[in-house]
Amino acid sequence: MAKKQPHISETPATQVLRQERVEFTEHPYEYLEHGGAQHSAAVLGMDPFTVVKTLVMQDQDAKPLLVLMHGNRTVSTKNLARQIGAKSVEPCKPEVAHRHSGYLVGGTSPFGTRREMRVFIESSILELPRICINGGRRGYLVGLDPQVCVRLLGAKPVQCALAE
């Protein structure tokens, strides 16, 4: 008999995905504080390049934005700022990120955020057939076609990845 998957309650992210009739798979895992995408990829047996992290950042005017980045890459804020026409870009403090997104750090999804924000996606993510991205809760990823990020979020491709 197949092992029953644990029930996962709805999040604002999964509500948006279901409402938009997006096909996605659910991937719960044991959350580890400060483990990040590298940890979730290891626990789930996935390539960290296909596990996409959602980063809440802000420009020089403190306007929030989301950056979708490979789990095993970091963002060059200098390159990102140049490509989006900002003077500077920096990560938001956790409490500020929570206020903008409505999600706890470590559980931030680009879908169903509290505020509408500009979304930027590392262009090479769009070349992948499938990605796993946070589903709106710590310890919970959803697998989907990366083009969904462009279609639902208006994500603009950028090239700002640095190898970790």
Residue, then its C-alpha position, 0 to 999 in steps of 0.5 A: m500500500a502506498k504511503k499516504q502523503p501528509h496533508i498540507s494546508e492551503t497557503p496564499a501561494t497555493q490558493v493563487l496557483r489553484q485559482e489560476r489552474v496551475e499544475f504543481t507538485e507538493h514537496p514537504y520537507e523537514y525545515l532547518e533554520h538557515g538551511g536555505a535552498q541547499h538544505s531543502a534540495a539535499v533533503l528532497g534529493m534535488d539539484p540545488f540549481t533547480v530549487v529556486k529561492t525567493l529573495v525580498m530586496q529593495d532599491q535605493d528608495a526602499k521600494p520592495l522587489l522579488v528576485l528568483m534565484h537558483g538555490n546554489r547561486t547568490v545575487s550580484t546586487k550591483n549587476l541587478a541594480r544596473q539591469i533594472g535601472a536602480k542606483s542600488v539594491e539590497p536585501c530587506k531585513p527579515e521583518v521588512a521582508h515579512r511586512h512586504s510579502g506576508y511570509l516568514v523568511g524561509g517560507t517566502s513564495p513569490f505567489g500570493t504576496r501581501r503587496e504587489m512587487r516587481v519580480f525579477i528572475e535569473s534568466s537561466i531558470l526559465e531554461l529549466p523544464r521544471i523548478c521547485i519554489n517555496g509554496g508559502r510555508r517553511g518546509y514546503l516547496v511546490g514543483l512547477d513550470p518556470q514559465v508560470c513565474v512569467r505568466l502569473l508574476g510578470a517576472k522579468p529575466v535578469q542576469c545577476a547570478l554569482a556562483e556560491 
